Amino acid sequence: MTSPTLDHLRSTTRDLHDGLEARLDVFARVADPARRREMVGRFLAFYRPAEAALARLLSQEPDLEFEARRKTPALERDLKTLNTAPPADAPISPPAGRCEALGFLYVLEGSTLGGRVIDKQLRLRGLSSEGLSFFQGYGEATGARWRAFCAVLERADDKAAAARGARSAFTQMEAWMCGVPA
């Protein structure tokens, strides 16, 4: 799927997306039980405050169905499955307004698409998916949910603000997940 806003966000965040993907090294983390638990805990510690901040700005956004997009319930179940206590929340700098919030959510929703690819690769590589339901996203509805999000994203009337929100999300996530200074 392509659109002017989506194309703008992809082009303005490609460097950050590629850097996060390379440094996160999901498959190495998943293969080691202690690193798996730590990674899932860090995802929860990031998503919990991020979703709270986004809810304040986007919970009433028409056609978004924000509450149904929350990933914290899956991450909480995953930590329970992995018998790991939830960590303290990450320090999140929240988006300044609606368009920044949509850009920030672009990163979280994009990671849902990436999670489906990771989930498939886990099986192909013979790695256990125990405690990793987060990577299943919305299951078979992931593609449809992405397209619905993109339709909402197109209503962002300030592409520069959306790009700031997306870049902020990538930078903060990498800092938190990989120990890279923001």
Secondary structure, 3 states (H helix, E strand, C coil): CCCHHHHHHHHHHHHHHHHHHHHHCHHHHHHCHHHHHHHHHHHHHHHHHHHHHHHHHHCCCCCCCHHHHCCHHHHHHHHHHCCCCCCCCCCCCCCCCHHHHHHHHHHHHHHHHHHHHHHHHHHHCCCCCCCCHHHHCCHHHHHHHHHHHHHHHCCCCCHHHHHHHHHHHHHHHHHHHHCCCC
